[in-house]
């Protein structure tokens, strides 16, 4: 199994205090931390990408950017570089309604052979679910539920 985590998940533990008080956000933070621990103890690789690095470097709040960057580099086991085939795949995905960095996240996840791309972006998850892609795009909470069911079967 291989995991790819998008930027919104890396940012989630560092959201503002008002946002963190929301139950769903707290559950997502806990799920993300549990997944990182699970992957670390189970040897499940978490791939990063040049797109993630760029997106993290674009975070306006300096303190948050540094915390997210540290978390990202602490979590990933390998970082993929941008290739022509990834650019081509991302461009193709934009014609199917996946825009901006999300198209690159899918292209990188597919290039890594990732089984799951984790996101807290509902719209991204819904749009990706309608496409024929090699990587399953899910919320971290959903991933944990599926992983636990898989382990129990």
Biotite code that builds the C-alpha atoms (Angstrom):
import biotite.structure as struc

atoms = struc.array([
    struc.Atom([0.000, 0.000, 0.000], chain_id="A", res_id=1, res_name="UNK", atom_name="CA", element="C"),
    struc.Atom([1.162, 3.540, -0.807], chain_id="A", res_id=2, res_name="UNK", atom_name="CA", element="C"),
    struc.Atom([-0.392, 6.776, 0.473], chain_id="A", res_id=3, res_name="UNK", atom_name="CA", element="C"),
    struc.Atom([-0.297, 10.312, -0.945], chain_id="A", res_id=4, res_name="UNK", atom_name="CA", element="C"),
    struc.Atom([-1.568, 13.123, 1.291], chain_id="A", res_id=5, res_name="UNK", atom_name="CA", element="C"),
    struc.Atom([-2.597, 16.472, -0.202], chain_id="A", res_id=6, res_name="UNK", atom_name="CA", element="C"),
    struc.Atom([-1.771, 19.896, 1.198], chain_id="A", res_id=7, res_name="UNK", atom_name="CA", element="C"),
    struc.Atom([-5.059, 20.498, 2.983], chain_id="A", res_id=8, res_name="UNK", atom_name="CA", element="C"),
    struc.Atom([-4.360, 17.438, 5.163], chain_id="A", res_id=9, res_name="UNK", atom_name="CA", element="C"),
    struc.Atom([-0.873, 18.675, 6.049], chain_id="A", res_id=10, res_name="UNK", atom_name="CA", element="C"),
    struc.Atom([-2.406, 22.048, 6.948], chain_id="A", res_id=11, res_name="UNK", atom_name="CA", element="C"),
    struc.Atom([-5.361, 20.653, 8.917], chain_id="A", res_id=12, res_name="UNK", atom_name="CA", element="C"),
    struc.Atom([-3.542, 20.242, 12.288], chain_id="A", res_id=13, res_name="UNK", atom_name="CA", element="C"),
    struc.Atom([-2.457, 23.885, 12.047], chain_id="A", res_id=14, res_name="UNK", atom_name="CA", element="C"),
    struc.Atom([-5.830, 25.442, 11.206], chain_id="A", res_id=15, res_name="UNK", atom_name="CA", element="C"),
    struc.Atom([-6.911, 28.411, 13.302], chain_id="A", res_id=16, res_name="UNK", atom_name="CA", element="C"),
    struc.Atom([-8.369, 27.776, 16.746], chain_id="A", res_id=17, res_name="UNK", atom_name="CA", element="C"),
    struc.Atom([-11.948, 28.622, 15.735], chain_id="A", res_id=18, res_name="UNK", atom_name="CA", element="C"),
    struc.Atom([-11.795, 26.095, 12.901], chain_id="A", res_id=19, res_name="UNK", atom_name="CA", element="C"),
    struc.Atom([-10.297, 23.397, 15.165], chain_id="A", res_id=20, res_name="UNK", atom_name="CA", element="C"),
    struc.Atom([-13.311, 23.660, 17.495], chain_id="A", res_id=21, res_name="UNK", atom_name="CA", element="C"),
    struc.Atom([-15.516, 22.138, 14.787], chain_id="A", res_id=22, res_name="UNK", atom_name="CA", element="C"),
    struc.Atom([-16.117, 18.442, 15.430], chain_id="A", res_id=23, res_name="UNK", atom_name="CA", element="C"),
    struc.Atom([-15.387, 17.294, 11.884], chain_id="A", res_id=24, res_name="UNK", atom_name="CA", element="C"),
    struc.Atom([-12.096, 19.223, 11.817], chain_id="A", res_id=25, res_name="UNK", atom_name="CA", element="C"),
    struc.Atom([-11.009, 17.668, 15.133], chain_id="A", res_id=26, res_name="UNK", atom_name="CA", element="C"),
    struc.Atom([-11.876, 14.207, 13.804], chain_id="A", res_id=27, res_name="UNK", atom_name="CA", element="C"),
    struc.Atom([-9.871, 14.869, 10.641], chain_id="A", res_id=28, res_name="UNK", atom_name="CA", element="C"),
    struc.Atom([-6.874, 16.094, 12.649], chain_id="A", res_id=29, res_name="UNK", atom_name="CA", element="C"),
    struc.Atom([-6.987, 12.944, 14.782], chain_id="A", res_id=30, res_name="UNK", atom_name="CA", element="C"),
    struc.Atom([-7.367, 10.746, 11.689], chain_id="A", res_id=31, res_name="UNK", atom_name="CA", element="C"),
    struc.Atom([-4.400, 12.390, 9.957], chain_id="A", res_id=32, res_name="UNK", atom_name="CA", element="C"),
    struc.Atom([-2.180, 11.933, 13.016], chain_id="A", res_id=33, res_name="UNK", atom_name="CA", element="C"),
    struc.Atom([-3.346, 8.315, 13.412], chain_id="A", res_id=34, res_name="UNK", atom_name="CA", element="C"),
    struc.Atom([-2.640, 7.598, 9.728], chain_id="A", res_id=35, res_name="UNK", atom_name="CA", element="C"),
    struc.Atom([0.851, 9.070, 9.957], chain_id="A", res_id=36, res_name="UNK", atom_name="CA", element="C"),
    struc.Atom([1.574, 6.907, 13.016], chain_id="A", res_id=37, res_name="UNK", atom_name="CA", element="C"),
    struc.Atom([0.031, 3.839, 11.382], chain_id="A", res_id=38, res_name="UNK", atom_name="CA", element="C"),
    struc.Atom([2.113, 4.297, 8.242], chain_id="A", res_id=39, res_name="UNK", atom_name="CA", element="C"),
    struc.Atom([5.260, 4.824, 10.292], chain_id="A", res_id=40, res_name="UNK", atom_name="CA", element="C"),
    struc.Atom([4.796, 1.697, 12.386], chain_id="A", res_id=41, res_name="UNK", atom_name="CA", element="C"),
    struc.Atom([3.535, -0.445, 9.500], chain_id="A", res_id=42, res_name="UNK", atom_name="CA", element="C"),
    struc.Atom([6.111, 0.662, 6.944], chain_id="A", res_id=43, res_name="UNK", atom_name="CA", element="C"),
    struc.Atom([3.460, 2.076, 4.601], chain_id="A", res_id=44, res_name="UNK", atom_name="CA", element="C"),
    struc.Atom([5.165, 4.708, 2.426], chain_id="A", res_id=45, res_name="UNK", atom_name="CA", element="C"),
    struc.Atom([3.763, 8.213, 2.181], chain_id="A", res_id=46, res_name="UNK", atom_name="CA", element="C"),
    struc.Atom([4.837, 9.937, -1.004], chain_id="A", res_id=47, res_name="UNK", atom_name="CA", element="C"),
    struc.Atom([5.300, 13.661, -1.359], chain_id="A", res_id=48, res_name="UNK", atom_name="CA", element="C"),
    struc.Atom([5.717, 15.728, -4.499], chain_id="A", res_id=49, res_name="UNK", atom_name="CA", element="C"),
    struc.Atom([7.115, 18.860, -6.009], chain_id="A", res_id=50, res_name="UNK", atom_name="CA", element="C"),
    struc.Atom([3.515, 20.143, -6.180], chain_id="A", res_id=51, res_name="UNK", atom_name="CA", element="C"),
    struc.Atom([3.122, 19.746, -2.420], chain_id="A", res_id=52, res_name="UNK", atom_name="CA", element="C"),
    struc.Atom([6.369, 21.624, -1.801], chain_id="A", res_id=53, res_name="UNK", atom_name="CA", element="C"),
    struc.Atom([5.255, 24.509, -4.009], chain_id="A", res_id=54, res_name="UNK", atom_name="CA", element="C"),
    struc.Atom([1.792, 24.653, -2.467], chain_id="A", res_id=55, res_name="UNK", atom_name="CA", element="C"),
    struc.Atom([3.180, 24.566, 1.081], chain_id="A", res_id=56, res_name="UNK", atom_name="CA", element="C"),
    struc.Atom([5.685, 27.314, 0.234], chain_id="A", res_id=57, res_name="UNK", atom_name="CA", element="C"),
    struc.Atom([2.738, 29.466, -0.917], chain_id="A", res_id=58, res_name="UNK", atom_name="CA", element="C"),
    struc.Atom([1.128, 29.497, 2.552], chain_id="A", res_id=59, res_name="UNK", atom_name="CA", element="C"),
    struc.Atom([0.952, 33.175, 3.493], chain_id="A", res_id=60, res_name="UNK", atom_name="CA", element="C"),
    struc.Atom([1.268, 32.860, 7.258], chain_id="A", res_id=61, res_name="UNK", atom_name="CA", element="C"),
    struc.Atom([5.003, 32.346, 7.922], chain_id="A", res_id=62, res_name="UNK", atom_name="CA", element="C"),
    struc.Atom([4.542, 30.453, 11.205], chain_id="A", res_id=63, res_name="UNK", atom_name="CA", element="C"),
    struc.Atom([1.940, 28.108, 9.762], chain_id="A", res_id=64, res_name="UNK", atom_name="CA", element="C"),
    struc.Atom([4.035, 27.591, 6.618], chain_id="A", res_id=65, res_name="UNK", atom_name="CA", element="C"),
    struc.Atom([7.038, 26.519, 8.706], chain_id="A", res_id=66, res_name="UNK", atom_name="CA", element="C"),
    struc.Atom([4.968, 24.155, 10.890], chain_id="A", res_id=67, res_name="UNK", atom_name="CA", element="C"),
    struc.Atom([3.289, 22.588, 7.849], chain_id="A", res_id=68, res_name="UNK", atom_name="CA", element="C"),
    struc.Atom([6.617, 22.263, 6.018], chain_id="A", res_id=69, res_name="UNK", atom_name="CA", element="C"),
    struc.Atom([8.225, 20.568, 9.046], chain_id="A", res_id=70, res_name="UNK", atom_name="CA", element="C"),
    struc.Atom([5.268, 18.188, 9.375], chain_id="A", res_id=71, res_name="UNK", atom_name="CA", element="C"),
    struc.Atom([5.380, 17.374, 5.655], chain_id="A", res_id=72, res_name="UNK", atom_name="CA", element="C"),
    struc.Atom([9.097, 16.530, 5.636], chain_id="A", res_id=73, res_name="UNK", atom_name="CA", element="C"),
    struc.Atom([8.716, 14.541, 8.840], chain_id="A", res_id=74, res_name="UNK", atom_name="CA", element="C"),
    struc.Atom([5.944, 12.429, 7.284], chain_id="A", res_id=75, res_name="UNK", atom_name="CA", element="C"),
    struc.Atom([6.987, 11.666, 3.701], chain_id="A", res_id=76, res_name="UNK", atom_name="CA", element="C"),
    struc.Atom([9.205, 8.754, 2.829], chain_id="A", res_id=77, res_name="UNK", atom_name="CA", element="C"),
    struc.Atom([9.963, 9.970, -0.694], chain_id="A", res_id=78, res_name="UNK", atom_name="CA", element="C"),
    struc.Atom([9.344, 13.129, -2.737], chain_id="A", res_id=79, res_name="UNK", atom_name="CA", element="C"),
    struc.Atom([8.618, 12.793, -6.455], chain_id="A", res_id=80, res_name="UNK", atom_name="CA", element="C"),
    struc.Atom([9.971, 15.336, -8.907], chain_id="A", res_id=81, res_name="UNK", atom_name="CA", element="C"),
    struc.Atom([7.915, 16.845, -11.716], chain_id="A", res_id=82, res_name="UNK", atom_name="CA", element="C"),
    struc.Atom([8.172, 14.991, -15.022], chain_id="A", res_id=83, res_name="UNK", atom_name="CA", element="C"),
    struc.Atom([6.718, 15.600, -18.466], chain_id="A", res_id=84, res_name="UNK", atom_name="CA", element="C"),
    struc.Atom([4.351, 12.641, -18.046], chain_id="A", res_id=85, res_name="UNK", atom_name="CA", element="C"),
    struc.Atom([3.028, 14.089, -14.764], chain_id="A", res_id=86, res_name="UNK", atom_name="CA", element="C"),
    struc.Atom([2.468, 17.482, -16.432], chain_id="A", res_id=87, res_name="UNK", atom_name="CA", element="C"),
    struc.Atom([0.670, 15.776, -19.325], chain_id="A", res_id=88, res_name="UNK", atom_name="CA", element="C"),
    struc.Atom([-1.542, 13.753, -16.964], chain_id="A", res_id=89, res_name="UNK", atom_name="CA", element="C"),
    struc.Atom([-2.361, 16.839, -14.859], chain_id="A", res_id=90, res_name="UNK", atom_name="CA", element="C"),
    struc.Atom([-3.325, 18.781, -17.971], chain_id="A", res_id=91, res_name="UNK", atom_name="CA", element="C"),
    struc.Atom([-5.562, 15.927, -19.102], chain_id="A", res_id=92, res_name="UNK", atom_name="CA", element="C"),
    struc.Atom([-7.260, 15.867, -15.678], chain_id="A", res_id=93, res_name="UNK", atom_name="CA", element="C"),
    struc.Atom([-8.060, 19.590, -15.917], chain_id="A", res_id=94, res_name="UNK", atom_name="CA", element="C"),
    struc.Atom([-10.245, 18.836, -18.941], chain_id="A", res_id=95, res_name="UNK", atom_name="CA", element="C"),
    struc.Atom([-12.291, 16.569, -16.659], chain_id="A", res_id=96, res_name="UNK", atom_name="CA", element="C"),
    struc.Atom([-13.003, 19.184, -13.995], chain_id="A", res_id=97, res_name="UNK", atom_name="CA", element="C"),
    struc.Atom([-9.998, 18.733, -11.685], chain_id="A", res_id=98, res_name="UNK", atom_name="CA", element="C"),
    struc.Atom([-8.280, 22.078, -11.491], chain_id="A", res_id=99, res_name="UNK", atom_name="CA", element="C"),
    struc.Atom([-5.101, 23.625, -10.217], chain_id="A", res_id=100, res_name="UNK", atom_name="CA", element="C"),
    struc.Atom([-2.940, 21.693, -7.813], chain_id="A", res_id=101, res_name="UNK", atom_name="CA", element="C"),
    struc.Atom([-5.566, 18.963, -7.407], chain_id="A", res_id=102, res_name="UNK", atom_name="CA", element="C"),
    struc.Atom([-4.843, 17.711, -10.931], chain_id="A", res_id=103, res_name="UNK", atom_name="CA", element="C"),
    struc.Atom([-1.149, 17.564, -10.062], chain_id="A", res_id=104, res_name="UNK", atom_name="CA", element="C"),
    struc.Atom([-1.847, 15.761, -6.801], chain_id="A", res_id=105, res_name="UNK", atom_name="CA", element="C"),
    struc.Atom([-3.708, 13.032, -8.684], chain_id="A", res_id=106, res_name="UNK", atom_name="CA", element="C"),
    struc.Atom([-1.004, 12.847, -11.356], chain_id="A", res_id=107, res_name="UNK", atom_name="CA", element="C"),
    struc.Atom([1.744, 12.553, -8.719], chain_id="A", res_id=108, res_name="UNK", atom_name="CA", element="C"),
    struc.Atom([-0.245, 10.009, -6.696], chain_id="A", res_id=109, res_name="UNK", atom_name="CA", element="C"),
    struc.Atom([-0.779, 7.878, -9.797], chain_id="A", res_id=110, res_name="UNK", atom_name="CA", element="C"),
    struc.Atom([2.915, 8.174, -10.720], chain_id="A", res_id=111, res_name="UNK", atom_name="CA", element="C"),
    struc.Atom([3.827, 6.981, -7.216], chain_id="A", res_id=112, res_name="UNK", atom_name="CA", element="C"),
    struc.Atom([1.461, 4.036, -7.539], chain_id="A", res_id=113, res_name="UNK", atom_name="CA", element="C"),
    struc.Atom([-0.509, 5.322, -4.548], chain_id="A", res_id=114, res_name="UNK", atom_name="CA", element="C"),
    struc.Atom([-3.590, 3.365, -3.593], chain_id="A", res_id=115, res_name="UNK", atom_name="CA", element="C"),
    struc.Atom([-5.038, 6.347, -1.711], chain_id="A", res_id=116, res_name="UNK", atom_name="CA", element="C"),
    struc.Atom([-4.850, 10.113, -2.007], chain_id="A", res_id=117, res_name="UNK", atom_name="CA", element="C"),
    struc.Atom([-6.058, 11.678, 1.238], chain_id="A", res_id=118, res_name="UNK", atom_name="CA", element="C"),
    struc.Atom([-7.842, 15.039, 1.205], chain_id="A", res_id=119, res_name="UNK", atom_name="CA", element="C"),
    struc.Atom([-10.161, 17.049, 3.430], chain_id="A", res_id=120, res_name="UNK", atom_name="CA", element="C"),
    struc.Atom([-11.566, 18.836, 0.361], chain_id="A", res_id=121, res_name="UNK", atom_name="CA", element="C"),
    struc.Atom([-15.082, 17.451, -0.188], chain_id="A", res_id=122, res_name="UNK", atom_name="CA", element="C"),
    struc.Atom([-15.453, 18.945, -3.665], chain_id="A", res_id=123, res_name="UNK", atom_name="CA", element="C"),
    struc.Atom([-12.149, 17.430, -4.800], chain_id="A", res_id=124, res_name="UNK", atom_name="CA", element="C"),
    struc.Atom([-13.180, 14.038, -3.415], chain_id="A", res_id=125, res_name="UNK", atom_name="CA", element="C"),
    struc.Atom([-16.603, 14.136, -5.125], chain_id="A", res_id=126, res_name="UNK", atom_name="CA", element="C"),
    struc.Atom([-15.152, 15.235, -8.470], chain_id="A", res_id=127, res_name="UNK", atom_name="CA", element="C"),
    struc.Atom([-12.375, 12.626, -8.379], chain_id="A", res_id=128, res_name="UNK", atom_name="CA", element="C"),
    struc.Atom([-14.894, 9.904, -7.527], chain_id="A", res_id=129, res_name="UNK", atom_name="CA", element="C"),
    struc.Atom([-16.562, 10.452, -10.925], chain_id="A", res_id=130, res_name="UNK", atom_name="CA", element="C"),
    struc.Atom([-13.326, 9.990, -12.872], chain_id="A", res_id=131, res_name="UNK", atom_name="CA", element="C"),
    struc.Atom([-11.489, 6.932, -14.080], chain_id="A", res_id=132, res_name="UNK", atom_name="CA", element="C"),
    struc.Atom([-8.309, 7.332, -12.030], chain_id="A", res_id=133, res_name="UNK", atom_name="CA", element="C"),
    struc.Atom([-5.919, 4.782, -10.572], chain_id="A", res_id=134, res_name="UNK", atom_name="CA", element="C"),
    struc.Atom([-5.797, 6.257, -7.066], chain_id="A", res_id=135, res_name="UNK", atom_name="CA", element="C"),
    struc.Atom([-8.773, 6.424, -4.708], chain_id="A", res_id=136, res_name="UNK", atom_name="CA", element="C"),
    struc.Atom([-9.329, 9.971, -3.366], chain_id="A", res_id=137, res_name="UNK", atom_name="CA", element="C"),
    struc.Atom([-10.825, 9.909, 0.142], chain_id="A", res_id=138, res_name="UNK", atom_name="CA", element="C"),
    struc.Atom([-11.096, 11.839, 3.363], chain_id="A", res_id=139, res_name="UNK", atom_name="CA", element="C"),
    struc.Atom([-8.684, 10.637, 6.098], chain_id="A", res_id=140, res_name="UNK", atom_name="CA", element="C"),
    struc.Atom([-11.619, 9.536, 8.264], chain_id="A", res_id=141, res_name="UNK", atom_name="CA", element="C"),
    struc.Atom([-12.961, 7.360, 5.432], chain_id="A", res_id=142, res_name="UNK", atom_name="CA", element="C"),
    struc.Atom([-9.490, 5.935, 4.823], chain_id="A", res_id=143, res_name="UNK", atom_name="CA", element="C"),
    struc.Atom([-9.163, 4.860, 8.462], chain_id="A", res_id=144, res_name="UNK", atom_name="CA", element="C"),
    struc.Atom([-12.578, 3.209, 8.366], chain_id="A", res_id=145, res_name="UNK", atom_name="CA", element="C"),
    struc.Atom([-11.685, 1.315, 5.172], chain_id="A", res_id=146, res_name="UNK", atom_name="CA", element="C"),
    struc.Atom([-8.258, 0.363, 6.506], chain_id="A", res_id=147, res_name="UNK", atom_name="CA", element="C"),
    struc.Atom([-9.722, -1.001, 9.741], chain_id="A", res_id=148, res_name="UNK", atom_name="CA", element="C"),
    struc.Atom([-12.356, -3.030, 7.856], chain_id="A", res_id=149, res_name="UNK", atom_name="CA", element="C"),
    struc.Atom([-9.627, -4.385, 5.570], chain_id="A", res_id=150, res_name="UNK", atom_name="CA", element="C"),
    struc.Atom([-7.453, -5.363, 8.549], chain_id="A", res_id=151, res_name="UNK", atom_name="CA", element="C"),
    struc.Atom([-10.381, -7.099, 10.253], chain_id="A", res_id=152, res_name="UNK", atom_name="CA", element="C"),
    struc.Atom([-11.331, -9.129, 7.179], chain_id="A", res_id=153, res_name="UNK", atom_name="CA", element="C"),
])
